[in-house]
Amino acid sequence: MSDALLQTRGLHVRFAARRGAVARAVDGVDLLVRRGEVVALVGESGCGKTTLARTILGLERPAEGEVLFEGEPIRYDAGFLRAYRGRVQIVFQDPMGSLNPRQTVYEAVAEGIRIQRLPGDEAARVADALSSAGLRPPERFFQLYPYELSGGQRQRVVIAGAMALHPALLVADEPVSSLDASVRGEILALMLGLVREAGVTILVVTHDLGLAWTIADRIAVMYLGRIVEEGTTEELLSSPRHPYTRALLSVLPEVAEMEQQILSGEAPDPTRIPPGCRFHPRCPVVASGEAARLGIEGRCRSQDLGLAQVVGAAGGHRAACHAVPTSGGGSVPAEETEGQAA
């Protein structure tokens, strides 16, 4: 059996914008998530990572490409999606917003069990899920409402509701960003425990490379709808190759030896993706004149490129940058480049 649990192939997600424009929120993403690993999808707000997560969950339909789960493309009929969402669950950023304030903790955790029509003792399932999420004794929480819980306890209830279905994949969208610093570590430790003890695979969506450093086995860095660098956490964070990754990493206090790089401006409008490398308008390599010195500035401004294996790096470390020596397969077909420059 293949160790690939989830894959996206050539995934494009587009939305209608003002005056007939089209926002290319996800713009050709190939992503692989293997069984039993934690993959972090990292990038600034607006880079498309949440849209990618929603598409993986079947909440958005791709304009092109496909999502494969356990080797099979997902479908969008109601019957398939109900069964699929029993296998793939999400943990949202804001636990207070994702819990119904009129439901008790018991009802919140039992809801998925009822929707999926799982057999067996419902109360025992709820108790086991709450206990595995660190809410013990579980019966003490059954009749409590979300407003009676702390932020960390609410997030544990959300995780319990997801894990009550015994999913294969947990998609965690900024799972600790709304929590106090004092409980973030506890929730991250809980999630890592689920990988070890329940065998669940986790895709973490975050803007925080520091969090990815703590929890992930592999990291995929996303910019303006596309993955621009990916690799194992150790390889990518010890030797980042893409200028965007280096800029994100340079502001972490844990990386004191790196010169801090403050990116100018904001990511471009996804209705007007620049020609060439989509990062070039903000790229320090271009702005400093280094790209001109290397003789690649023209390519940076006009030639789009995809991910390719970084020369001399460990297997699986890929980047999409003209300034990074790569081996094979990095260019994007001319017709796709022309479409992106339009």
SEDOTOR-894750 format. One record per residue: residue number from 1; chain; x, y, z of N, C-alpha, C in turn. Coordinates in steps of 0.1 Angstrom, whole numbers, plus 5000, padded with zeros to 4 digits. Layout:
<nodes>
NODE   num   chaine   n.c1   n.c2   n.c3   ca.c1   ca.c2   ca.c3   c.c1   c.c2   c.c3
NODE   NUM        A      X      Y      Z       X       Y       Z      X      Y      Z
...
</nodes>
This chain:
<nodes>
NODE   num   chaine   n.c1   n.c2   n.c3   ca.c1   ca.c2   ca.c3   c.c1   c.c2   c.c3
NODE     1        A   5008   4988   5000    5000    5000    5000   5009   5012   5000
NODE     2        A   5005   5022   4992    5013    5035    4991   5012   5042   5004
NODE     3        A   5022   5049   5008    5022    5057    5020   5016   5071   5018
NODE     4        A   5011   5074   5006    5005    5086    5003   4990   5086   5008
NODE     5        A   4987   5095   5017    4973    5096    5022   4966   5106   5014
NODE     6        A   4972   5117   5012    4965    5128    5005   4974   5134   4995
NODE     7        A   4968   5137   4983    4976    5144    4972   4967   5154   4966
NODE     8        A   4973   5165   4961    4966    5174    4952   4975   5174   4939
NODE     9        A   4968   5174   4928    4975    5174    4915   4971   5186   4907
NODE    10        A   4980   5195   4904    4976    5206    4895   4964   5214   4899
NODE    11        A   4963   5216   4912    4950    5222    4918   4950   5237   4915
NODE    12        A   4938   5241   4910    4935    5255    4907   4922   5258   4913
NODE    13        A   4921   5269   4921    4908    5274    4926   4907   5288   4923
NODE    14        A   4896   5292   4917    4894    5306    4913   4881   5311   4918
NODE    15        A   4880   5324   4920    4868    5331    4925   4866   5343   4916
NODE    16        A   4853   5346   4914    4849    5358    4906   4852   5370   4915
NODE    17        A   4858   5380   4910    4861    5392    4917   4854   5404   4911
NODE    18        A   4857   5416   4915    4850    5428    4910   4853   5430   4895
NODE    19        A   4843   5436   4888    4844    5440    4874   4849   5429   4865
NODE    20        A   4844   5417   4868    4847    5406    4859   4861   5399   4861
NODE    21        A   4869   5404   4870    4882    5399    4873   4881   5385   4879
NODE    22        A   4891   5377   4879    4892    5364    4885   4903   5363   4894
NODE    23        A   4901   5359   4907    4911    5358    4917   4916   5343   4917
NODE    24        A   4929   5341   4914    4935    5328    4913   4940   5325   4927
NODE    25        A   4931   5320   4936    4935    5318    4950   4945   5307   4952
NODE    26        A   4942   5296   4945    4952    5285    4944   4955   5283   4930
NODE    27        A   4968   5283   4926    4972    5284    4912   4982   5274   4908
NODE    28        A   4978   5261   4909    4986    5251    4904   4995   5244   4915
NODE    29        A   4988   5238   4925    4995    5232    4936   4995   5217   4936
NODE    30        A   5007   5212   4937    5009    5197    4939   5014   5195   4953
NODE    31        A   5007   5188   4961    5010    5186    4975   5008   5171   4978
NODE    32        A   5018   5166   4986    5017    5152    4990   5018   5152   5006
NODE    33        A   5009   5145   5012    5009    5142    5026   5009   5127   5029
NODE    34        A   5019   5123   5035    5021    5108    5038   5014   5104   5051
NODE    35        A   5011   5092   5052    5005    5086    5064   5014   5088   5076
NODE    36        A   5008   5093   5087    5015    5094    5100   5024   5105   5101
NODE    37        A   5024   5115   5092    5033    5126    5093   5025   5139   5096
NODE    38        A   5033   5149   5100    5027    5163    5102   5033   5172   5092
NODE    39        A   5025   5177   5083    5029    5186    5073   5024   5200   5076
NODE    40        A   5033   5210   5076    5029    5224    5078   5028   5232   5065
NODE    41        A   5017   5238   5062    5015    5247    5051   5016   5261   5056
NODE    42        A   5027   5268   5052    5031    5281    5058   5030   5292   5047
NODE    43        A   5026   5304   5052    5026    5315    5043   5019   5327   5049
NODE    44        A   5020   5339   5043    5013    5351    5048   4998   5349   5047
NODE    45        A   4991   5358   5053    4977    5359    5051   4974   5363   5037
NODE    46        A   4964   5356   5031    4961    5359    5017   4969   5351   5007
NODE    47        A   4977   5341   5011    4986    5334    5001   4978   5322   4995
NODE    48        A   4966   5319   5001    4958    5308    4995   4958   5295   5003
NODE    49        A   4965   5295   5015    4966    5283    5022   4953   5278   5028
NODE    50        A   4945   5288   5033    4932    5283    5038   4922   5279   5027
NODE    51        A   4923   5285   5016    4915    5281    5004   4919   5267   5000
NODE    52        A   4932   5264   5000    4937    5251    4997   4932   5241   5007
NODE    53        A   4932   5244   5020    4927    5235    5030   4912   5233   5028
NODE    54        A   4904   5243   5025    4890    5241    5023   4887   5232   5011
NODE    55        A   4896   5233   5001    4894    5225    4989   4897   5210   4992
NODE    56        A   4907   5208   5000    4911    5195    5005   4899   5189   5012
NODE    57        A   4892   5197   5020    4880    5192    5028   4868   5190   5019
NODE    58        A   4868   5195   5007    4856    5194    4998   4847   5205   5000
NODE    59        A   4851   5216   5006    4843    5228    5008   4843   5237   4996
NODE    60        A   4854   5236   4988    4855    5244    4976   4858   5234   4964
NODE    61        A   4852   5237   4953    4855    5228    4941   4866   5234   4933
NODE    62        A   4876   5226   4929    4887    5232    4920   4882   5234   4906
NODE    63        A   4888   5245   4900    4885    5248    4886   4893   5238   4877
NODE    64        A   4904   5234   4882    4913    5224    4875   4920   5216   4885
NODE    65        A   4924   5204   4881    4932    5195    4890   4923   5187   4899
NODE    66        A   4929   5180   4908    4921    5171    4916   4927   5169   4930
NODE    67        A   4919   5164   4939    4923    5160    4953   4922   5145   4954
NODE    68        A   4932   5138   4957    4931    5124    4959   4933   5120   4974
NODE    69        A   4925   5111   4978    4925    5107    4992   4927   5091   4991
NODE    70        A   4937   5086   4997    4940    5072    4997   4940   5067   4982
NODE    71        A   4945   5075   4973    4947    5072    4959   4935   5074   4951
NODE    72        A   4924   5078   4956    4912    5079    4948   4907   5094   4948
NODE    73        A   4904   5099   4936    4899    5113    4935   4886   5115   4944
NODE    74        A   4885   5126   4951    4873    5129    4959   4862   5133   4949
NODE    75        A   4850   5130   4952    4838    5135    4945   4830   5145   4953
NODE    76        A   4820   5151   4946    4813    5162    4953   4798   5159   4954
NODE    77        A   4794   5146   4953    4781    5143    4956   4779   5142   4972
NODE    78        A   4767   5143   4977    4765    5144    4991   4769   5132   4998
NODE    79        A   4766   5120   4992    4769    5107    4999   4784   5106   5001
NODE    80        A   4792   5109   4990    4806    5107    4991   4812   5117   5001
NODE    81        A   4807   5129   5001    4813    5139    5010   4810   5136   5025
NODE    82        A   4798   5131   5028    4795    5127    5041   4805   5117   5046
NODE    83        A   4807   5106   5038    4817    5096    5042   4831   5101   5043
NODE    84        A   4834   5109   5033    4848    5115    5033   4851   5124   5045
NODE    85        A   4841   5131   5050    4843    5140    5061   4844   5133   5074
NODE    86        A   4840   5120   5074    4842    5111    5085   4857   5107   5086
NODE    87        A   4864   5108   5075    4878    5104    5075   4887   5116   5075
NODE    88        A   4882   5127   5072    4890    5140    5072   4883   5150   5080
NODE    89        A   4889   5154   5091    4883    5164    5100   4891   5177   5101
NODE    90        A   4884   5188   5105    4891    5201    5106   4891   5206   5120
NODE    91        A   4901   5212   5124    4902    5220    5137   4904   5235   5133
NODE    92        A   4894   5243   5137    4894    5257    5132   4902   5265   5142
NODE    93        A   4905   5278   5137    4914    5287    5144   4907   5292   5157
NODE    94        A   4894   5295   5157    4887    5301    5168   4878   5291   5174
NODE    95        A   4881   5284   5185    4872    5274    5191   4859   5280   5195
NODE    96        A   4858   5292   5199    4845    5298    5204   4836   5299   5191
NODE    97        A   4842   5303   5180    4834    5305    5168   4830   5291   5162
NODE    98        A   4837   5281   5164    4834    5268    5158   4825   5259   5167
NODE    99        A   4823   5263   5179    4814    5256    5188   4800   5263   5189
NODE   100        A   4790   5256   5188    4776    5262    5190   4774   5265   5205
NODE   101        A   4772   5278   5208    4771    5282    5222   4759   5276   5229
NODE   102        A   4749   5271   5221    4737    5265    5227   4738   5250   5229
NODE   103        A   4750   5245   5225    4752    5230    5227   4761   5228   5239
NODE   104        A   4758   5218   5246    4767    5213    5257   4779   5207   5250
NODE   105        A   4789   5205   5259    4801    5198    5254   4798   5184   5249
NODE   106        A   4789   5177   5256    4785    5164    5251   4779   5164   5237
NODE   107        A   4770   5174   5235    4763    5175    5222   4772   5179   5211
NODE   108        A   4782   5187   5214    4792    5191    5204   4800   5180   5199
NODE   109        A   4804   5171   5209    4813    5160    5205   4804   5149   5198
NODE   110        A   4792   5147   5203    4783    5137    5198   4778   5140   5184
NODE   111        A   4778   5153   5180    4772    5156    5167   4777   5149   5155
NODE   112        A   4790   5148   5154    4796    5141    5143   4793   5126   5144
NODE   113        A   4793   5120   5156    4790    5106    5157   4776   5103   5152
NODE   114        A   4767   5113   5154    4753    5111    5150   4752   5113   5135
NODE   115        A   4759   5123   5129    4758    5125    5115   4764   5113   5107
NODE   116        A   4775   5107   5112    4781    5096    5106   4774   5083   5109
NODE   117        A   4765   5083   5119    4757    5071    5123   4767   5060   5127
NODE   118        A   4776   5063   5136    4785    5053    5141   4779   5044   5151
NODE   119        A   4782   5031   5150    4775    5022    5159   4782   5022   5173
NODE   120        A   4775   5016   5183    4781    5015    5196   4776   5025   5205
NODE   121        A   4782   5025   5217    4777    5033    5228   4782   5048   5226
NODE   122        A   4772   5057   5223    4776    5070    5220   4782   5077   5232
NODE   123        A   4777   5075   5244    4783    5082    5256   4797   5077   5258
NODE   124        A   4800   5064   5256    4814    5059    5257   4823   5065   5247
NODE   125        A   4818   5067   5235    4826    5073    5224   4830   5088   5228
NODE   126        A   4819   5095   5233    4822    5109    5237   4832   5110   5248
NODE   127        A   4830   5101   5258    4839    5101    5270   4853   5098   5266
NODE   128        A   4855   5088   5257    4868    5084    5252   4875   5096   5245
NODE   129        A   4867   5103   5236    4872    5114    5228   4877   5125   5238
NODE   130        A   4868   5129   5247    4872    5139    5257   4884   5136   5265
NODE   131        A   4885   5123   5269    4896    5119    5277   4909   5119   5269
NODE   132        A   4909   5115   5256    4920    5115    5248   4925   5130   5245
NODE   133        A   4915   5139   5245    4919    5153    5243   4923   5160   5256
NODE   134        A   4925   5153   5267    4930    5158    5279   4919   5164   5288
NODE   135        A   4906   5162   5286    4896    5167    5295   4891   5155   5304
NODE   136        A   4897   5154   5316    4894    5143    5325   4891   5148   5339
NODE   137        A   4881   5142   5345    4873    5131    5340   4863   5136   5330
NODE   138        A   4860   5129   5319    4852    5135    5309   4838   5138   5313
NODE   139        A   4832   5130   5322    4819    5132    5326   4817   5146   5332
NODE   140        A   4827   5151   5338    4826    5165    5344   4823   5176   5334
NODE   141        A   4826   5173   5321    4825    5183    5311   4812   5181   5303
NODE   142        A   4805   5170   5304    4794    5167    5296   4784   5178   5295
NODE   143        A   4780   5184   5306    4769    5193    5306   4773   5208   5307
NODE   144        A   4786   5210   5304    4791    5224    5304   4789   5230   5290
NODE   145        A   4788   5243   5290    4786    5251    5277   4799   5258   5274
NODE   146        A   4802   5261   5261    4815    5267    5257   4819   5279   5266
NODE   147        A   4809   5288   5269    4813    5300    5277   4818   5296   5291
NODE   148        A   4816   5284   5295    4820    5280    5309   4835   5274   5308
NODE   149        A   4840   5274   5296    4854    5268    5295   4864   5278   5292
NODE   150        A   4877   5275   5294    4888    5284    5290   4890   5282   5275
NODE   151        A   4898   5291   5269    4901    5289    5255   4908   5276   5252
NODE   152        A   4917   5272   5260    4924    5259    5258   4914   5247   5259
NODE   153        A   4905   5248   5269    4895    5237    5270   4886   5236   5258
NODE   154        A   4882   5248   5253    4873    5248    5241   4880   5242   5229
NODE   155        A   4893   5245   5227    4900    5239    5216   4901   5224   5218
NODE   156        A   4903   5219   5230    4903    5205    5233   4890   5198   5230
NODE   157        A   4879   5206   5232    4866    5200    5228   4864   5199   5213
NODE   158        A   4869   5209   5206    4869    5208    5191   4877   5196   5186
NODE   159        A   4889   5195   5192    4897    5183    5188   4891   5170   5192
NODE   160        A   4884   5170   5203    4877    5157    5207   4866   5154   5198
NODE   161        A   4858   5165   5193    4848    5163    5184   4853   5157   5170
NODE   162        A   4865   5161   5166    4871    5156    5154   4876   5142   5156
NODE   163        A   4882   5139   5167    4888    5126    5170   4878   5116   5173
NODE   164        A   4866   5120   5177    4855    5110    5180   4852   5101   5168
NODE   165        A   4855   5106   5156    4852    5099    5144   4864   5091   5139
NODE   166        A   4875   5091   5147    4887    5083    5143   4891   5087   5129
NODE   167        A   4894   5099   5126    4897    5103    5112   4911   5098   5109
NODE   168        A   4914   5097   5096    4928    5094    5091   4936   5107   5090
NODE   169        A   4929   5118   5087    4936    5131    5085   4929   5142   5093
NODE   170        A   4937   5150   5100    4932    5162    5107   4938   5174   5100
NODE   171        A   4929   5183   5096    4934    5196    5090   4932   5206   5101
NODE   172        A   4943   5212   5105    4943    5222    5116   4946   5236   5111
NODE   173        A   4937   5244   5110    4938    5258    5105   4941   5268   5116
NODE   174        A   4954   5272   5117    4959    5281    5127   4954   5276   5141
NODE   175        A   4957   5264   5145    4950    5258    5157   4953   5264   5170
NODE   176        A   4964   5272   5171    4967    5278    5184   4968   5293   5184
NODE   177        A   4965   5300   5172    4968    5314    5171   4959   5322   5180
NODE   178        A   4947   5317   5184    4938    5325    5192   4939   5322   5207
NODE   179        A   4949   5313   5210    4951    5309    5224   4962   5317   5231
NODE   180        A   4961   5317   5244    4972    5323    5252   4984   5315   5251
NODE   181        A   4996   5322   5252    5009    5315    5250   5010   5304   5260
NODE   182        A   5004   5305   5272    5006    5295    5282   5000   5282   5279
NODE   183        A   4990   5282   5270    4984    5269    5266   4987   5264   5252
NODE   184        A   4994   5272   5244    4997    5268    5231   5005   5255   5231
NODE   185        A   5015   5255   5239    5024    5243    5240   5016   5230   5243
NODE   186        A   5006   5232   5252    4998    5220    5256   4990   5215   5244
NODE   187        A   4984   5224   5236    4976    5219    5225   4985   5213   5214
NODE   188        A   4997   5219   5212    5006    5213    5202   5011   5199   5207
NODE   189        A   5014   5198   5220    5018    5185    5225   5006   5175   5224
NODE   190        A   4994   5179   5226    4982    5170    5224   4982   5166   5209
NODE   191        A   4984   5175   5200    4983    5171    5186   4993   5161   5182
NODE   192        A   5006   5163   5187    5016    5154    5184   5013   5140   5191
NODE   193        A   5007   5140   5202    5003    5128    5209   4993   5120   5200
NODE   194        A   4984   5127   5194    4974    5120    5185   4981   5113   5173
NODE   195        A   4992   5119   5168    5000    5113    5157   5005   5099   5163
NODE   196        A   5011   5100   5174    5018    5088    5180   5008   5077   5184
NODE   197        A   4998   5082   5191    4989    5072    5198   4977   5068   5189
NODE   198        A   4972   5077   5181    4960    5074    5173   4963   5071   5158
NODE   199        A   4976   5074   5154    4980    5072    5141   4974   5082   5131
NODE   200        A   4969   5093   5136    4963    5103    5127   4974   5111   5120
NODE   201        A   4971   5115   5108    4980    5124    5100   4975   5138   5101
NODE   202        A   4984   5148   5102    4979    5162    5104   4985   5171   5093
NODE   203        A   4977   5179   5088    4981    5190    5079   4978   5203   5087
NODE   204        A   4988   5211   5090    4987    5223    5098   4988   5235   5089
NODE   205        A   4978   5243   5089    4979    5256    5081   4982   5267   5091
NODE   206        A   4993   5274   5088    4998    5285    5097   5006   5295   5090
NODE   207        A   5006   5307   5096    5015    5318    5091   5028   5318   5099
NODE   208        A   5029   5309   5109    5040    5310    5119   5050   5298   5116
NODE   209        A   5061   5302   5111    5072    5292    5109   5077   5287   5122
NODE   210        A   5076   5294   5132    5081    5289    5145   5072   5278   5150
NODE   211        A   5059   5279   5148    5050    5268    5151   5053   5255   5142
NODE   212        A   5055   5258   5129    5059    5247    5120   5072   5240   5125
NODE   213        A   5081   5248   5129    5094    5243    5134   5091   5233   5146
NODE   214        A   5082   5236   5155    5079    5228    5166   5072   5215   5163
NODE   215        A   5063   5215   5154    5054    5204    5152   5056   5196   5140
NODE   216        A   5061   5202   5129    5060    5195    5116   5072   5186   5113
NODE   217        A   5069   5176   5105    5079    5167    5099   5084   5173   5086
NODE   218        A   5075   5179   5078    5078    5186    5065   5070   5199   5065
NODE   219        A   5076   5208   5057    5070    5222    5055   5069   5225   5040
NODE   220        A   5057   5230   5037    5055    5236    5023   5052   5251   5025
NODE   221        A   5060   5259   5018    5059    5273    5019   5051   5278   5007
NODE   222        A   5040   5286   5010    5031    5290    4999   5031   5305   4998
NODE   223        A   5031   5310   4985    5031    5324    4982   5022   5326   4970
NODE   224        A   5012   5335   4972    5004    5339    4961   4998   5327   4953
NODE   225        A   4993   5318   4960    4986    5307    4954   4994   5295   4950
NODE   226        A   5007   5295   4952    5015    5284    4948   5026   5281   4958
NODE   227        A   5030   5268   4959    5041    5264    4968   5054   5268   4962
NODE   228        A   5062   5275   4969    5075    5280    4963   5087   5272   4969
NODE   229        A   5085   5265   4980    5096    5257    4986   5090   5247   4995
NODE   230        A   5096   5235   4995    5091    5224    5004   5103   5215   5007
NODE   231        A   5102   5209   5019    5112    5200    5023   5110   5195   5037
NODE   232        A   5119   5187   5042    5118    5183    5056   5120   5195   5065
NODE   233        A   5115   5195   5077    5116    5207    5085   5131   5210   5088
NODE   234        A   5139   5200   5091    5153    5202    5094   5160   5208   5082
NODE   235        A   5158   5202   5070    5165    5207    5059   5160   5221   5055
NODE   236        A   5147   5223   5055    5142    5236    5050   5146   5248   5060
NODE   237        A   5145   5245   5073    5148    5256    5082   5163   5258   5085
NODE   238        A   5171   5248   5083    5185    5249    5085   5192   5255   5072
NODE   239        A   5185   5253   5060    5191    5257    5048   5180   5262   5038
NODE   240        A   5173   5273   5042    5162    5278    5033   5168   5283   5020
NODE   241        A   5162   5280   5009    5168    5285    4996   5160   5296   4990
NODE   242        A   5147   5295   4991    5139    5306    4984   5139   5319   4992
NODE   243        A   5141   5330   4986    5142    5343    4993   5130   5346   5002
NODE   244        A   5118   5341   4998    5106    5343    5006   5107   5335   5019
NODE   245        A   5111   5322   5018    5113    5314    5030   5123   5321   5040
NODE   246        A   5134   5325   5034    5145    5332    5042   5139   5344   5049
NODE   247        A   5131   5352   5042    5125    5364    5049   5116   5360   5060
NODE   248        A   5108   5350   5058    5099    5345    5069   5107   5340   5081
NODE   249        A   5117   5333   5078    5125    5327    5088   5134   5337   5096
NODE   250        A   5138   5348   5089    5147    5357    5095   5141   5365   5107
NODE   251        A   5128   5366   5108    5122    5374    5118   5119   5365   5131
NODE   252        A   5122   5352   5130    5121    5344    5142   5132   5347   5152
NODE   253        A   5128   5348   5165    5139    5351    5175   5148   5339   5177
NODE   254        A   5144   5327   5173    5152    5315    5174   5164   5315   5164
NODE   255        A   5163   5323   5154    5173    5323    5143   5181   5336   5144
NODE   256        A   5188   5338   5155    5196    5350    5157   5207   5353   5147
NODE   257        A   5212   5342   5141    5224    5343    5132   5220   5349   5118
NODE   258        A   5207   5349   5115    5202    5354    5102   5200   5369   5102
NODE   259        A   5204   5376   5092    5201    5390    5091   5186   5391   5088
NODE   260        A   5180   5400   5096    5165    5402    5094   5162   5408   5081
NODE   261        A   5152   5403   5074    5148    5408    5061   5133   5412   5062
NODE   262        A   5131   5425   5060    5117    5430    5061   5112   5431   5046
NODE   263        A   5102   5424   5043    5097    5425    5029   5089   5438   5027
NODE   264        A   5092   5444   5016    5085    5456    5013   5071   5453   5007
NODE   265        A   5061   5461   5010    5048    5460    5005   5040   5447   5009
NODE   266        A   5029   5445   5003    5021    5433    5005   5021   5424   4993
NODE   267        A   5017   5412   4995    5015    5402    4984   5006   5408   4973
NODE   268        A   5009   5407   4961    5001    5413    4950   4986   5407   4950
NODE   269        A   4977   5415   4944    4963    5411    4943   4963   5398   4935
NODE   270        A   4956   5387   4940    4955    5375    4932   4947   5376   4919
NODE   271        A   4941   5387   4916    4935    5389    4903   4945   5395   4893
NODE   272        A   4957   5399   4898    4968    5404    4889   4981   5399   4893
NODE   273        A   4983   5386   4891    4995    5379    4895   5006   5384   4885
NODE   274        A   5018   5388   4890    5028    5393    4881   5033   5383   4871
NODE   275        A   5039   5387   4860    5045    5378    4851   5058   5373   4857
NODE   276        A   5064   5363   4852    5076    5357    4857   5074   5351   4870
NODE   277        A   5085   5352   4878    5084    5347    4892   5074   5356   4900
NODE   278        A   5064   5351   4906    5054    5359    4912   5059   5366   4924
NODE   279        A   5071   5362   4929    5077    5369    4941   5086   5381   4937
NODE   280        A   5089   5382   4924    5100    5391    4921   5097   5406   4925
NODE   281        A   5084   5411   4925    5083    5425    4929   5087   5428   4943
NODE   282        A   5088   5418   4952    5092    5420    4966   5105   5413   4969
NODE   283        A   5111   5407   4959    5123    5398    4962   5135   5406   4965
NODE   284        A   5141   5403   4977    5154    5410    4980   5165   5408   4971
NODE   285        A   5165   5396   4964    5176    5393    4954   5175   5402   4942
NODE   286        A   5163   5405   4938    5161    5414    4927   5163   5429   4931
NODE   287        A   5157   5432   4943    5158    5446    4948   5173   5450   4951
NODE   288        A   5181   5441   4955    5195    5444    4959   5204   5445   4947
NODE   289        A   5200   5441   4935    5208    5440    4924   5216   5427   4922
NODE   290        A   5214   5418   4931    5221    5405    4931   5216   5397   4919
NODE   291        A   5203   5398   4915    5198    5390    4904   5204   5396   4891
NODE   292        A   5206   5409   4890    5212    5414    4878   5227   5410   4877
NODE   293        A   5234   5410   4889    5248    5405    4889   5249   5391   4884
NODE   294        A   5239   5382   4888    5239    5368    4884   5234   5366   4870
NODE   295        A   5229   5376   4864    5224    5375    4850   5211   5368   4849
NODE   296        A   5203   5369   4860    5190    5362    4860   5178   5372   4861
NODE   297        A   5180   5384   4862    5170    5394    4865   5159   5393   4854
NODE   298        A   5163   5392   4841    5153    5391    4831   5144   5379   4832
NODE   299        A   5150   5368   4836    5142    5356    4838   5133   5357   4850
NODE   300        A   5138   5364   4861    5129    5366    4873   5117   5374   4869
NODE   301        A   5118   5384   4860    5107    5393    4857   5098   5387   4846
NODE   302        A   5103   5377   4838    5095    5372    4827   5092   5357   4826
NODE   303        A   5100   5349   4833    5099    5335    4831   5094   5328   4844
NODE   304        A   5082   5323   4844    5076    5316    4855   5083   5302   4857
NODE   305        A   5083   5297   4868    5089    5284    4870   5082   5276   4882
NODE   306        A   5083   5263   4881    5078    5255    4892   5088   5249   4901
NODE   307        A   5084   5241   4910    5093    5235    4920   5103   5225   4913
NODE   308        A   5115   5225   4917    5125    5215    4912   5134   5212   4924
NODE   309        A   5140   5200   4923    5149    5195    4933   5161   5204   4935
NODE   310        A   5165   5209   4947    5176    5217    4949   5189   5209   4949
NODE   311        A   5198   5214   4940    5211    5207    4939   5219   5206   4952
NODE   312        A   5223   5194   4955    5231    5193    4967   5223   5192   4980
NODE   313        A   5210   5193   4979    5201    5192    4991   5196   5178   4993
NODE   314        A   5191   5175   5005    5185    5162    5007   5173   5160   4998
NODE   315        A   5170   5147   4995    5159    5144    4987   5146   5150   4992
NODE   316        A   5138   5155   4983    5125    5161    4987   5126   5176   4989
NODE   317        A   5138   5182   4990    5139    5196    4992   5138   5203   4978
NODE   318        A   5127   5210   4975    5125    5216    4962   5122   5231   4964
NODE   319        A   5125   5238   4954    5123    5253    4954   5120   5258   4940
NODE   320        A   5113   5269   4939    5110    5275    4927   5116   5289   4927
NODE   321        A   5129   5290   4923    5136    5303    4923   5147   5302   4912
NODE   322        A   5148   5312   4904    5159    5313    4894   5173   5314   4900
NODE   323        A   5174   5319   4912    5187    5321    4919   5191   5308   4926
NODE   324        A   5183   5298   4926    5186    5285    4933   5190   5275   4923
NODE   325        A   5202   5269   4924    5205    5258    4915   5196   5246   4917
NODE   326        A   5189   5242   4907    5180    5230    4908   5182   5221   4896
NODE   327        A   5178   5208   4898    5180    5198    4887   5167   5194   4881
NODE   328        A   5164   5199   4869    5153    5193    4861   5139   5198   4865
NODE   329        A   5131   5200   4856    5117    5201    4858   5112   5214   4864
NODE   330        A   5120   5224   4864    5116    5236    4871   5107   5246   4863
NODE   331        A   5107   5245   4850    5100    5255    4842   5086   5252   4841
NODE   332        A   5078   5263   4839    5063    5261    4837   5061   5262   4822
NODE   333        A   5052   5254   4816    5049    5255    4802   5046   5269   4797
NODE   334        A   5051   5272   4785    5050    5286    4780   5035   5290   4780
NODE   335        A   5026   5282   4776    5012    5286    4775   5007   5290   4789
NODE   336        A   5011   5283   4800    5007    5287    4813   5013   5300   4817
NODE   337        A   5025   5302   4814    5032    5315    4818   5025   5326   4811
NODE   338        A   5021   5324   4798    5014    5335    4791   5001   5338   4797
NODE   339        A   4994   5328   4802    4981    5330    4809   4983   5338   4822
NODE   340        A   4994   5335   4829    4996    5341    4842   5000   5356   4840
NODE   341        A   5006   5359   4829    5011    5373    4827   4999   5382   4822
NODE   342        A   4988   5375   4818    4977    5383    4812   4970   5392   4823
</nodes>
